[in-house]
Amino acid sequence: MEVILREDIEKLGTRGQVVKVAPGYARNFLLPKRLAVAANPSNKKIVEQERQAHLRKEAKLKVDAEDLSKLLTGVSVTIVQKAGENDQLFGSVTSKDVAEALAAKNYTIDRRKIVLEDPIRQLGEFKVQVKLHHEVSAEITVIVAKEE
């Protein structure tokens, strides 16, 4: 069965693309979740209009993310944590802690956009990636200091 994708679907295709899928997959998953529509001429026109609107919206979001990236570049936040001997933290610094520290500096960043492979468990200075858009990211400095 041929369908037109309304969203990007991993391992299947991108928005606006006509793909051939199993009828059950289309009937039971793609169509009810409005991820795709049946491929016919009238739906092709509608999906093309949606795709154009999405591209305009995506371009605006990218410009906004680039502006925010310029503001965030070079920003440094300090997080104070309790630590024991050998500079080991009692706990860890997570993306939530970094987001709260940024919020204290009036930068509203969703914690899911802050990329930490592992939580920070030591005192020191760390470079942390903030993914603002799938094509735009910024790097901030996180300083983890010992609580006196």
C-alpha positions in Angstrom: 0.0 0.0 0.0 1.3 3.5 -0.9 1.1 6.2 1.7 2.3 9.8 2.0 4.2 10.5 5.2 3.1 13.5 7.2 6.0 13.3 9.7 9.6 12.1 9.6 9.6 8.4 10.6 12.9 6.8 11.3 13.9 3.9 9.0 10.9 4.7 6.7 11.1 8.1 5.2 10.7 11.9 5.6 7.7 14.2 5.6 6.0 14.4 2.2 7.6 11.3 0.8 5.5 8.6 -0.9 6.5 5.2 0.5 5.2 1.7 0.0 4.3 -0.1 3.3 2.5 -3.3 4.4 -1.3 -2.7 4.4 -1.6 -3.7 8.1 1.2 -1.3 9.1 -0.6 1.5 7.3 -4.1 0.6 8.6 -3.2 -0.2 12.2 -0.4 2.3 12.9 0.3 5.1 10.4 -3.2 6.1 9.5 -4.8 6.1 13.0 -1.9 8.1 14.4 -2.1 10.6 11.5 1.5 9.9 10.6 0.5 9.2 7.0 -2.4 9.5 4.5 -3.3 7.3 1.6 -1.5 8.3 -1.6 -4.0 9.8 -4.0 -3.9 13.1 -6.0 -6.0 15.2 -3.6 -4.0 14.1 -0.6 -0.7 14.8 -2.4 -1.7 18.4 -2.8 -2.7 18.7 0.9 0.5 17.1 2.1 2.6 19.4 -0.2 0.9 22.4 1.4 1.6 21.0 4.9 5.2 20.4 3.9 5.7 24.0 2.7 4.2 25.3 6.0 6.4 23.0 8.0 9.5 24.2 6.1 8.7 27.8 6.8 8.1 27.0 10.5 11.3 25.0 10.7 13.3 27.8 9.1 12.0 30.3 11.7 12.8 27.9 14.6 16.4 27.4 13.2 16.9 31.2 13.1 15.6 31.5 16.7 17.9 28.7 17.8 20.9 30.3 16.1 20.2 33.6 17.9 20.0 31.8 21.2 23.2 29.9 20.4 25.0 33.2 20.0 23.7 34.3 23.4 24.6 31.0 25.1 28.1 30.7 23.7 30.6 31.5 26.5 28.0 31.3 29.3 29.3 29.8 32.5 27.2 28.5 35.3 28.4 27.5 38.8 26.7 24.6 40.7 27.6 24.2 44.3 27.4 20.6 45.6 28.5 18.8 48.8 31.7 16.8 48.2 33.9 14.5 50.2 37.6 13.8 50.0 39.3 13.5 46.6 36.7 15.9 45.1 34.0 13.2 44.8 30.5 14.5 45.0 27.8 13.2 47.3 25.4 12.6 44.4 25.8 14.0 40.9 25.1 17.0 38.7 22.5 16.2 36.1 21.0 18.0 33.1 18.2 19.1 35.4 20.7 20.9 37.7 22.3 22.6 34.7 18.8 23.7 33.4 18.0 25.2 36.8 21.3 27.0 37.0 20.6 28.4 33.5 17.1 29.4 34.6 18.7 31.4 37.5 20.6 33.3 34.8 17.3 33.9 32.8 18.0 31.3 30.1 15.0 29.0 29.7 16.3 25.8 28.3 14.5 22.5 28.5 16.6 19.9 30.4 16.2 17.4 27.6 18.2 19.7 25.3 21.2 19.6 27.6 23.5 16.8 26.5 25.3 14.9 29.3 26.5 11.4 28.4 26.9 10.7 32.1 26.0 12.8 35.2 28.9 14.8 36.5 30.3 13.2 39.7 33.5 15.3 40.3 34.4 18.9 41.1 35.8 20.9 38.3 35.0 22.7 35.1 33.2 20.9 32.3 32.1 21.8 28.8 28.4 20.8 28.2 26.6 20.7 24.9 23.1 22.3 24.6 21.2 21.1 21.5 18.9 23.9 20.6 17.8 22.6 17.2 18.7 19.4 15.2 21.2 21.6 13.3 22.2 24.1 16.0 24.0 23.6 19.3 25.9 25.7 21.8 28.6 24.9 24.3 28.4 26.2 27.9 30.8 25.8 30.8 29.6 24.2 34.0 31.7 24.7 37.1 31.0 22.3 39.9 32.3 23.8 43.2 32.5 22.4 46.7 30.0 23.5 49.2 31.7 25.0 52.3 
